[in-house]
Amino acid sequence: MSAKTILVTGANGEIGHGLIDYLSEYGGFQIIAMDLVPIDEAVKSKCHRLVTGDILDPHLLETLSTEHNFDTIYHLAALLSTRAERQPTLAHRVNVDGTLNLLEIAITQSRLQGKRIKFIYPSSIAVYGLPDLETKKKAGKIKENQYLSPRTMYGINKLYSEQLGTYYANYYRQLDAHPLNGQIDFRGIRFPGLISAATLPKGGTSDFAPEMLHMSAKNKNYECFVREDTRIPFMAMPDAITALLKLQAAPAEKLTHAVYNISAFNPSALEFSKILKEAFNSADIKFISDYRRQAIIDSWPEDVDDTAARSDWSWEPKYSLDKAFSEYLIPTVRKKYS
């Protein structure tokens, strides 16, 4: 049986590294890793092919599509929330036009191969937009269809791209008298904040937690850009990778949503800092709220309802808050910076 060919865009990101590590270790896959900059040495040897290029380059994507038969596309490339607010036009191009380009490639692959191509899409809690802190505190765990009024360009991009994926999966070519066989199987996850001990964060608004972790481990002072009482859902990076793989493997007939919430724990920023100060005696963490980034975080839910993911594809995080820090985050960063 031939190896399945997997395209991973945004391969240099935090999720990309973890996903490629797992797929390589598991075996049976030809990984085509794509990023705007050269692929990191840490994952080079684990990939069948390395592609340095832009998801906004349709010619490059079309060339890849003619040279490979993809079974699954993990579209991880994105311009994250903080930078997206500073460069909204670029964010729209990368996050929306880039996604549209990849969806078109998936459709082309579906036609050529005569089968459904899986398109795995990491979305975000940024798609939610709560109007004020009082509503946020009263709302509790947010379901997938609630408060979908994002207040950031990144959230707007992600929500629209979810809808684009659903369109391509369910309604594309619906006006044709004889629609072509083969469509895409679009599956998305709205990730909470992600914390990786292996890689440094790259511009997400939820990065106050992983930044706090890495700066504490390096014995450097950290000025946290949110208030002490700030609370949103988080999870450890290994759980994020597991979730992508579990959703990808789930039988289509079991899925009731195109896009799912998942979560693991939701401590306040102050609770994060207390854990780190116990682990690293020299940790010096101050809270100096940045108005703009704080406003973004305040519009995101304190927690999300992931009942559908637990029911449909047996989602369950391995790492609780205590276990994430004691078994993964703190031991790994100690080793990284020793």
C-alpha positions in Angstrom: 0.0 0.0 0.0 1.4 3.4 -1.0 2.1 6.1 1.5 -0.6 8.8 1.9 0.6 12.2 0.7 -0.1 15.0 3.2 0.3 18.8 2.4 1.1 20.9 5.4 1.1 24.7 4.9 2.5 26.9 7.6 4.9 24.1 8.4 7.3 26.3 10.4 4.6 27.2 13.0 4.0 25.8 16.4 1.3 23.4 15.2 3.2 22.6 12.1 6.2 21.4 14.0 4.2 19.2 16.3 2.1 17.8 13.5 5.1 16.9 11.3 6.8 15.3 14.3 3.8 13.0 14.9 3.1 12.1 11.3 6.8 11.3 10.8 7.0 9.1 13.9 3.7 7.4 13.1 4.9 6.5 9.5 3.1 5.8 6.3 3.0 9.4 5.1 4.8 11.4 2.5 4.8 14.9 4.0 5.0 17.9 1.7 5.9 20.8 4.0 5.3 24.3 2.8 6.1 27.7 4.4 6.9 31.2 3.4 10.5 30.9 4.7 12.8 27.9 4.5 11.7 24.9 6.6 13.4 24.6 10.0 16.2 22.1 10.4 14.3 20.4 13.2 11.7 19.0 10.7 13.6 18.9 7.4 14.6 15.2 7.7 11.0 14.2 8.5 9.5 15.5 5.2 9.4 14.0 1.7 9.6 17.4 0.1 10.2 21.0 1.3 8.6 23.9 -0.4 9.5 27.5 0.2 6.7 29.6 -1.2 3.6 31.7 -0.7 0.0 30.4 -0.5 -0.9 33.5 -2.4 1.0 32.2 -5.4 -1.6 30.2 -7.4 1.0 29.0 -10.0 3.1 27.4 -7.2 0.0 25.7 -5.8 -1.1 24.5 -9.2 2.4 23.1 -9.8 2.3 21.2 -6.5 -1.1 19.9 -7.4 0.1 18.5 -10.7 3.1 16.8 -9.1 1.4 15.2 -6.1 -1.9 13.4 -5.3 -2.8 14.8 -1.9 -5.0 12.7 0.4 -5.2 15.4 3.1 -4.4 19.1 3.3 -3.6 20.6 6.7 -3.9 24.3 6.1 -2.0 25.8 9.0 -0.6 29.0 7.4 -2.1 32.2 8.8 -1.3 35.8 9.8 -2.0 35.8 13.5 -4.2 38.1 15.5 -1.9 40.8 16.8 -0.1 41.4 13.4 -3.5 41.1 11.6 -4.7 44.1 13.5 -1.7 46.1 12.4 -1.9 44.9 8.8 -5.6 44.1 8.1 -5.3 44.2 4.3 -2.4 41.7 4.3 -4.3 39.6 6.9 -7.3 39.3 4.6 -5.1 38.3 1.7 -3.2 35.6 3.7 -6.0 34.3 5.8 -8.9 34.5 3.3 -7.4 34.6 -0.2 -4.7 32.0 0.8 -7.4 29.7 2.2 -9.5 30.1 -0.9 -6.4 29.2 -3.1 -6.0 26.0 -1.0 -9.7 25.1 -1.2 -9.5 25.4 -5.0 -6.5 23.1 -5.0 -8.4 20.6 -2.9 -11.3 20.7 -5.4 -8.9 20.2 -8.3 -7.4 17.2 -6.5 -10.8 15.8 -5.8 -11.7 16.0 -9.5 -8.4 14.4 -10.6 -8.5 11.6 -8.1 -12.3 11.0 -8.1 -12.5 11.1 -4.3 -13.1 13.4 -1.4 -10.0 15.2 -0.2 -9.8 16.0 3.5 -9.2 19.6 4.3 -8.2 20.1 8.0 -8.5 23.7 9.1 -7.4 25.2 12.4 -9.8 28.0 13.3 -9.8 30.0 16.6 -11.8 31.3 19.5 -11.2 34.7 17.8 -14.4 34.0 15.8 -16.3 34.9 18.9 -17.1 38.4 20.0 -18.7 39.1 23.3 -19.9 42.7 23.8 -18.6 43.4 27.3 -17.0 41.8 30.4 -20.3 41.4 32.2 -21.7 39.3 29.3 -18.5 37.4 29.1 -18.7 36.4 32.8 -22.3 35.5 32.6 -22.1 33.5 29.3 -20.3 30.5 30.7 -19.2 27.9 28.1 -19.9 29.2 24.6 -21.4 26.9 22.0 -20.3 26.8 18.4 -23.3 28.9 17.2 -23.2 31.7 19.9 -21.7 35.2 19.9 -20.3 34.9 16.3 -19.5 38.7 16.0 -15.7 38.8 15.9 -14.1 42.2 16.7 -10.7 41.5 15.0 -9.6 41.1 11.4 -8.2 37.7 12.4 -11.5 36.5 13.8 -13.4 37.8 10.8 -11.0 36.0 8.5 -11.3 32.8 10.4 -15.1 32.8 10.6 -15.4 33.6 6.9 -12.9 30.9 6.0 -14.9 28.4 8.0 -17.9 29.3 5.9 -15.9 29.1 2.7 -14.8 25.6 3.7 -18.4 24.6 4.4 -19.5 26.0 1.1 -16.9 24.1 -0.9 -17.7 20.9 1.0 -21.5 21.1 0.6 -22.7 23.6 -2.0 -20.0 24.1 -4.6 -21.3 23.7 -8.2 -24.8 23.3 -6.9 -26.2 25.1 -10.0 -24.6 22.6 -12.5 -27.0 20.2 -14.2 -24.4 17.5 -13.8 -22.1 18.4 -10.9 -18.7 16.8 -11.0 -18.1 13.8 -8.7 -15.7 14.3 -5.8 -15.8 17.1 -3.3 -13.8 18.1 -0.3 -14.3 16.9 3.3 -13.8 20.1 5.3 -13.2 19.8 9.0 -12.3 22.6 11.4 -11.3 23.1 15.0 -11.7 26.3 16.9 -8.5 26.2 19.0 -8.2 28.0 22.3 -4.9 29.6 23.3 -2.1 27.1 22.7 1.0 26.6 24.9 4.0 24.9 23.5 7.2 24.2 25.5 9.2 23.4 22.4 8.6 26.5 20.2 8.3 30.2 20.9 5.0 32.0 20.1 4.7 34.1 17.0 2.3 36.9 17.3 -1.0 35.5 18.7 -3.0 37.6 21.2 -3.2 34.6 23.5 0.6 34.4 23.6 0.8 36.0 27.0 0.7 32.6 28.6 3.4 30.9 26.5 5.5 34.0 26.6 5.2 34.0 30.4 6.3 30.4 30.5 9.4 30.9 28.3 10.5 34.1 29.8 10.3 32.6 33.3 12.3 29.5 32.2 15.0 31.8 30.8 15.1 33.8 34.1 14.0 37.0 32.3 11.5 39.6 33.5 8.2 39.5 31.8 5.6 42.3 31.4 2.3 40.6 30.8 0.1 42.6 28.4 -3.2 41.6 30.0 -4.8 42.1 33.4 -4.4 39.6 36.2 -8.1 38.6 36.0 -8.0 37.8 32.3 -9.4 34.4 31.6 -9.7 32.5 28.3 -9.5 28.8 27.4 -6.1 27.2 26.7 -4.5 23.8 26.0 -1.1 22.2 25.7 0.3 21.8 22.2 0.4 18.0 22.2 -3.4 18.0 22.8 -3.8 20.3 19.9 -2.0 17.9 17.6 -4.0 15.0 18.9 -7.2 16.8 18.3 -6.3 17.5 14.6 -5.4 13.9 14.1 -8.5 12.5 15.8 -10.8 14.8 13.8 -9.0 13.8 10.6 -9.5 10.1 11.4 -13.2 10.4 12.5 -15.8 8.7 10.2 -17.6 11.3 8.2 -21.0 9.9 9.2 -20.2 10.6 12.9 -19.7 14.3 12.4 -22.5 16.7 13.2 -20.5 19.9 12.8 -18.1 21.3 10.2 -16.2 23.1 12.9 -15.8 22.1 16.5 -14.9 23.8 19.8 -12.3 22.1 22.0 -10.8 23.1 25.3 -8.8 21.8 28.2 -8.4 24.4 31.0 -9.0 28.1 31.6 -7.0 29.7 34.4 -6.6 33.4 34.9 -3.4 35.1 34.0 -2.6 35.5 37.7 -3.1 31.8 38.2 -0.6 31.1 35.4 1.9 33.4 37.0 1.6 31.8 40.4 2.3 28.3 39.0 5.4 29.7 37.2 6.7 31.5 40.3 6.5 28.3 42.2 8.4 26.5 39.5 11.0 29.2 38.8 12.0 31.1 41.9 13.6 34.0 39.9 10.5 34.5 37.8 9.6 38.2 37.8 6.2 38.8 36.2 4.4 42.2 36.1 1.0 42.9 34.7 0.9 46.0 32.5 -2.3 45.8 30.4 -2.0 46.9 26.8 -5.3 48.6 25.9 -5.7 47.2 22.4 -4.7 43.6 23.1 -6.7 43.6 26.3 -9.8 44.7 24.4 -9.3 41.7 22.0 -8.9 39.2 24.8 -11.9 40.6 26.6 -14.1 39.9 23.6 -13.2 36.2 23.7 -15.1 33.7 25.9 -13.9 32.6 29.3 -14.5 29.0 28.2 -16.1 27.1 25.3 -18.5 24.1 25.2 -16.8 21.2 23.5 -19.6 18.7 24.0 -20.0 18.0 20.3 -16.3 17.1 19.8 -16.4 14.8 22.8 -19.5 13.1 21.5 -18.8 12.9 17.8 -15.1 12.0 17.8 -14.2 11.2 21.4 -12.3 14.4 22.1 -10.7 14.4 25.5 -7.6 16.4 26.5 -4.7 14.4 28.0 -3.4 17.4 29.9 -5.3 19.1 32.6 -3.8 22.4 34.0 -1.8 20.7 36.7 -0.7 17.8 34.4 0.2 20.2 31.6 2.7 22.1 33.8 4.0 19.2 35.9 4.5 16.6 33.1 5.0 18.7 29.9 5.5 22.4 30.1 7.9 22.9 33.0 10.1 19.8 32.4 10.4 20.6 28.7 11.3 24.2 29.1 13.8 23.4 31.9 15.6 21.1 29.5 15.3 23.5 26.6 17.0 26.4 28.5 19.4 24.4 30.8 
